[in-house]
């Protein structure tokens, strides 16, 4: 067993870390080792589900269960799975932010909130409720805090990120009535070796806005969804860009904290870029094609295409600008001649929102989306080359409100969390996408979508329970 703990936080430079102690099991020939890289053929599809927390009964907020099935079981509509009664509990006080290896033989998680928030765990997948916790724990909390945002940025490489802001006021006045002077945005990055779990690099730096931009109130308070380019020389990080209205003095909220009014941004969608593996030379690049955040929520929204370009979703979990942008492999800048607009591609009359999407190959992806004012959650195959989309209609229960969620006003005083608002991962095996489709609190099925033919296969039955839903396939 090995545990790797960060003992110091020297964030002004980039540091390399190694494990303090170590022992690792090795499998016999032909077997998947307890840990290491995933170079073995896929054996299972793992399904995850989230259940409500005990304190407030908020749907999908209490933790995560996992259950692994074979590909044959996944495709059998008579096979039944109940991840909540049969599954394995992944360590996390709240919904785990689960990642998987390329062939699904390992799961990774950094625990979210609580006493162990920020602790990385790795699991070997052995079928059904059998998961081996490798006990190769890594404490990322000193870098990323107890509610980390992280993803697999390339096979075997995890990257966690966080951002914060600090306003400087005239005469350093606090509370209400302060006059804005400028603002500083700070980023922290931790690189995790997933094959030999440890933090291999970390960095902290001021996000490089110009002086004029900071005085104009521009800031980045949330970053997420880092991805490496094909050459593994650049790390691209999605940003939630915002802007303070510098013409108005501060107020205080109900908690007594100093707050500021917002103003509209005119800079466009922005991505933070750093060199890899050094994490040096931070740079901001801007899109002229979109003007919304690309930091996602719980699902990876940046994917490396088979053409070498990176395709980046914007407006995830919102009702505006459902765009996919392209980062050019040759320049490592936005290709501002390219825009995929999901609303246009679908010919939708209402605004649509990308809730999750996954690239597979040959310019083809699968999008999970919702429409403004329309109950339900929907699937569409998209072609990023022809910039077209095909709505998949032979999926049951798509019009259920438990996919899209409802506000308290819409649902008789109680907000209903939707499956799509929490969804984490669309699985891929061979030529197929694997998508668990269960509205909040209702049974559903695993659906298998062949990217070449567009054929949708209704797979295993998914049993659900109140305040719960399936939120990922790996």
N, C-alpha and C positions, 0 to 999 in steps of 0.2 A: 504494500500500500504506500502511496505517496501523497503528501499534502504539501502544497506550495503556497506560502503566505508572503504577501508584500510587507516587508518590514519597515519601509521608509517611503516617503513621498517627495522625492527630490524632483519636482515637476519642471524645473527650469531647464532640464536637459533630457536627452533621450538615453535611457538606461537599458541594459540587458540583464535579465533575471534568469537564474537557474534554480532547479528544485533543491530543496534542503536535504531531503532524504529520498530514497527510492527503492522500490522493488516491484517487479512487473512479471506477471504470469505470461507464459507463451503457450499457445495451443499446439497440439500435435499436428503433424503434416496433414494438410487437407482441411483443417479446422480453422475457423476464424479466431485469432487471438483475442484475449480479454481486452486488449487495447492496441493502439497503433493506428496506422492508416487503413482506410477502407479500400482494399484492392481485390476484394472477393466478390463473387457473383451475388446478386440480390437474392435473398431468401424470403423476405417478408415485406409487406406494407404495414407500417405502424399507423394506427389511428389515435388521435388524441381528443379528449373532451374536457370541457370546463364546467364546473358546478358552482352554485351560489355560495357566498360567504355566510358564516353563521351570525355575524353581528347585524348586518343590514339586509340580508337575503338578496343582495344585488346579483343578478344573473351573471354567471360566468366569472365570478370574482373570487371564488373560494379555493381554487387549486386546480390541478390538472391530472387526469388519469390517462394511461396509455395501454393499448392492446395491439398485438401484432398478429396479422393473418397472412396466409400464403397467397400467392397470386391467383391460384385456383379458387380459394375461398373468397377472395375479393370479387371475383367475377360471377359468383354463384348467388342468384337472387333469393335462394332458399336458405342460405347460410345466415345465421343471426349473430350479431355482436351487441353486447351491452357493456360498453367500456366502463360504465359507472359501477356496476356490480361485479364485473369480472376482471377489471383492469388493475394496473400497477400505478401506485401514486408516485408521481415525480416530485422531488423535493422543491417546494416553494410555498410560501404562505399565501400568495395570491397566484393568479393564473401564470403558469410558467411560460416563458418565452422560448419555446423549444426550437432547436435547429437539428438538422440531420445530415449525415454523410451522404455522399453521392449515390451509393448503392443501398442505403438504408440499414446498414448493419450496426451503426452507432447513432445514438441521440446525444445531444449536448444541451445543457441549460445553465443559465446563470439565475440563481434564485432572486425573486422579485419581492422586495420589502421584507420586513420582519427582522428578527435577530440574526438570521443568516443571509439577509439580502446582500447580493454581490458575490456569493459563493458559486463558483463554477463546478458543475458535476458532469460526468460522462457515463453513459450507459451502453452496454452491449445488448443488442436485441436478439433474443433467443426464441421468440414465438409465444403467442398468447400473452399471459401476464408475466412471463419470465423475462426479466431484465436484470442484468448484472451491473450493479453500481461499481465502477472500477475503483472508486475511492481516491481518484486522482484529483483532489480538490484544489482549486486555485482561488485565493481571496482577491477579488478585484475591487472591493469596497473602497480602499484608500484612494483609488484612481477614479472609479466610476460611480461611487456612492452605493446606496442600498437598493436603488431602483434603476438598474443599468439598462441601457439600450445597446443591443449588440446583434450581430448576424454572422453567418459564415460568408466572408468576403471573397474567398476562393477555397477550393477543396483543401482541407487541412489547416486553414487559416481563419481564425475568428478575430473579429475586430469589434471592440466596444468603444463607445464615444459618449461624451457629455458636453454640454455647453452652459454657460451662465453669463449674465450681464451685470454691469454695475454703472449706475448713473452718477455723473458728477454734476453738482448743481452750483450755481453762483454762490460764493461764500460758504459752500458745503452745507447749506441749510437742509434740514430734515423736516419731515412732516408735510403739512399742507402749505401751499403758497410759495414753494420753492421755484426758482427759475432755472430751467434746463440749460446746461452748458455743453456737455457731450456725454457719450456713453461708450463703454468698453465691453466687447464680447470676447469671452475666453473659451477655448476648446481644450478638451483633454481626450487623449486616445490611448487605448491599450490593445496591443496585438497579442493574441493567445495562440500558442501552438496546440492544435487540437489532437495531433497524433502523439505528442509527448507533452501532456498538459502543463503549461507554465506560461507566465507573461514574458514574452521575449523582447518586447519593446514598449516604451511608453513615452508620451510627450505632452507638454502643456505649452500653449502659446496664445497670444492675442490674435484674434481673427483679423486679417488685414484689410479692413475697410480703409478708405482714404480719410484724411482729416476732415474734409468737407462732408463726407457721408456721415461720420459720427456726429458732427455738429448739426447735421440735418435730421438726426434721430434714428438712423439706421442701425439695426442690431440683429443678432441671431442668438436666440435663447434656447433653441432645440436643434440638435443635429442627430442624424440617424442613417441607417441603411448603407453603410460603407461597402464599396465593391472595388476589387482590384481589376486593372485592365489586363488584357491577354498577356502582355509582356511582364506583368507584375512589377512595373516600375512606377505606377501612379495609383494612389488611393483616392477614390471619388466619394464624397460624403454629402448626403442630402441635407438641406437646410430649411428651417422655417424662418423666413425673413420677415421682419416686422419693422415698424417705424413709429417713433414717438412724435406726437404733435408738439413741436418745440415752441409753438406760439402760446400754449396754455400752461399755467402754473400747475404744480402737483396738487393732488387731493389725498385723502386717506380713506382706506376701505374700512369695513366693519371690524377688521382685526387691528386697525390702527397702523397698517403698513402704508408707506408712501406709494401712490399710484399715479399713472400718467395717462392722458388721453392718447388715442392712436390716430395716425394719419395714413393715407393711402401710399403704398409703395409704387414707384415708377421704374424700378431697376430691372424687373423681370425675375424669373426663376433663377436661383443661384445655387451653385455647387461649390463646396470647399474641396480643394485638391491639394494633396501633399505628396512628396516623393516617397517611394517605398523601396527598401525597408527603413530608410532613415527617419521618416516622418518629418522631414525638414522642408523648408521652402513653401510654406502655406500660401495659397493663392485662391482668389475667388473668380469664378467664371460665370457669365450671365447669359441667359437665353433671351432672345428677342421674340420667341415664338409663344411663350407662356409667361404667366405672371403669378404662379401659385407655388406653394410649398411642395418640395419633393422629399420630405423626411419620412413620409409614410406613417404607419401606426404600429401594427404588429406583424405586418407581412412585408417581405422583401419586394421592393418596387423597382430595383435596378437589376438588369440581367445582361450578361455578356452574350452577344449574338454569335452565331457560327460564322458571320462575316467579320468578326473582330471588333465591331462597334458595340458600345454599351447603350442599351435602351432603357430609358428612365421615365417612370410614371410620375405625374403630378396630380395634385388635387385628391389624393387618396383619402378616403373617409370624409369627403366634403361633397357639396353639391355644385361645385364650380370647376371649370376647366379640366375635364377628364382627358388630359393629353399624355402622349408618350413622345418624349424627345430623344434625340440621338447625340451621343458623345463620340466624336470622330476618333478612330483608332490611330490616325496619323498625326493629328494635331493636339490631341488630348484637350480639345476645346469643344463647345457646342457646335454642332452642324446646324447653323441657323437657316439652312435651306430646307430642313426636314421638320415636319409636324404630322403626327397621327392624332386626329381628334375623334374620340370614340363616339361622341354625340353625332357628329357628321357621318361617320362610317355606318352607324346604325340607322341613320335617318330618323332619329328620335325627335319627337315634338317637345318633350320635357327635358329639363336638365338631367344629366346622368352623372353618377359618381363611380369611379373605379374604386372598388373595395379591396381587391387583391388581383394579381395577375402573375402569370408564369410563362416564360419563354421556353420553348422546347428545342426547336432547330428549324433551319430553312426559312427563317423569317416568320414563323408561326408561333402564336401565343394563345393562351386561354385567359379570358377576363371574367371576373366576378363583379357584377355592377348592380346598382340600384338606380331607380328613377325618382325624381322629386314628385311628391304627391301620389305615388303609386306604391301600394304595398308589395313586398316581395323582394327577392334577390334572384338575379338572372345570370346565365352563362352565355358567353359569346366566343367563338373562335375568331381570331384576328390575324390578318396578313399584313405584316409591317412593310412589306415590299410594295404591295398594291394599295396599301392603306384602306383595306376593306374589312368589314366585320360581318359575321353571320350569327344571329341569335339562335341558340339551341332551344328548341321548343319542346322536345320530348323528354323533359325532366319534370317530375311530379312536384307539386306543392310550391312551385316558384312564386306564386302570388301570396303566400302566407306572410302576414305582418311580422312573424317571428324571425324572418330573414333580415328585413331592413330595420326593424325596431320602430318604436313609437315614442313620442314625447309624452310627458305626464298629461298634458292637455288633450292629446289624441287618445289616450288610453284610460280615461276616467280617473285621472289624478295620480297614476302610477306609471312611471316611465318603463318601457319594455326594451331591454337590450337586445339588439339583433345579432344573429349569428355572423352576418357579413361584416358588421362593425368590429368584430373581434377576431376574424378569421386570420390564420397564421401561415398556412402552407398548402399549396397544391402539389400533390405528389406526382412524380414522373418515373415510369419504368418502361423501357423500350420506346415504342411509338405512342404510348398512352399517357394521358393525364388521369389522375385519380382524385376525385373531389367528393368528400363527404357532405351531403346536403341534408341537414336537419334544422328546421325552424326551432326557435327557442321553445323548449318544453315539449316538442312533438317528435314522433318517430320519423325516420327518413331512410335514405339508402346511400350507398356509395355508388357514384357514377364514374364510368370509365369512358373517356373520350379519345378516339384515335385521331391524331393530328393530321394524318394523311387523307383519310376518308371522310372525316367528320362524323363517323358513326358513333352514337352514344349507346353504351351498354349499361343497363340497370344492374348493379351488383348487389353486394351483401346488404341485408336488412340492418339498420342501425336503430337499436332501442334507445330511447331517451328518457328523461325524467324532468320534473318541474324545475324551471330556472336554469336549465343546462342545455348544452349543444356541443356537437362535434366541431372542432375548429382547426383540424389539420390532418394531412396525410403525408407520410414520409417514406 
